[in-house]
Amino acid sequence: MSTLRVDNIRSRTGTAVSISEGNNIMVGGGMTVTGQLTVSGGSNINTTGVITATSFEGSGTSLTGVGTDNINTNNIKVSGIST
């Protein structure tokens, strides 16, 4: 296996580098994304470990493992719709 060591990878036009469909990027170790990471085309993100986000979108109807046993519903302040 060969090793390629670089500080920056840019396309010839200086814009974002695209990986064509059917190809993969495999990262062994850590990966940091500065800016926005977009996954499209019905793709999945598969991980072992923890994914942390500062915000979530969607209804959350498919979330699992989110317990409600210790929530006191008498003191919840909701901005929007509470069901």
ChimeraX attribute file (.defattr): number of C-alpha atoms within 10 A of each C-alpha:
attribute: neighborCount
match mode: 1-to-1
recipient: residues
	/A:1	3
	/A:2	4
	/A:3	5
	/A:4	5
	/A:5	6
	/A:6	6
	/A:7	4
	/A:8	5
	/A:9	10
	/A:10	10
	/A:11	9
	/A:12	8
	/A:13	7
	/A:14	8
	/A:15	9
	/A:16	10
	/A:17	11
	/A:18	8
	/A:19	9
	/A:20	7
	/A:21	6
	/A:22	5
	/A:23	7
	/A:24	8
	/A:25	6
	/A:26	6
	/A:27	7
	/A:28	6
	/A:29	5
	/A:30	5
	/A:31	7
	/A:32	5
	/A:33	6
	/A:34	6
	/A:35	6
	/A:36	6
	/A:37	7
	/A:38	5
	/A:39	9
	/A:40	7
	/A:41	5
	/A:42	5
	/A:43	7
	/A:44	8
	/A:45	5
	/A:46	6
	/A:47	7
	/A:48	5
	/A:49	5
	/A:50	6
	/A:51	6
	/A:52	5
	/A:53	6
	/A:54	4
	/A:55	5
	/A:56	7
	/A:57	5
	/A:58	6
	/A:59	7
	/A:60	8
	/A:61	6
	/A:62	6
	/A:63	7
	/A:64	7
	/A:65	5
	/A:66	6
	/A:67	7
	/A:68	8
	/A:69	6
	/A:70	6
	/A:71	9
	/A:72	8
	/A:73	8
	/A:74	6
	/A:75	7
	/A:76	9
	/A:77	8
	/A:78	7
	/A:79	6
	/A:80	5
	/A:81	5
	/A:82	7
	/A:83	2
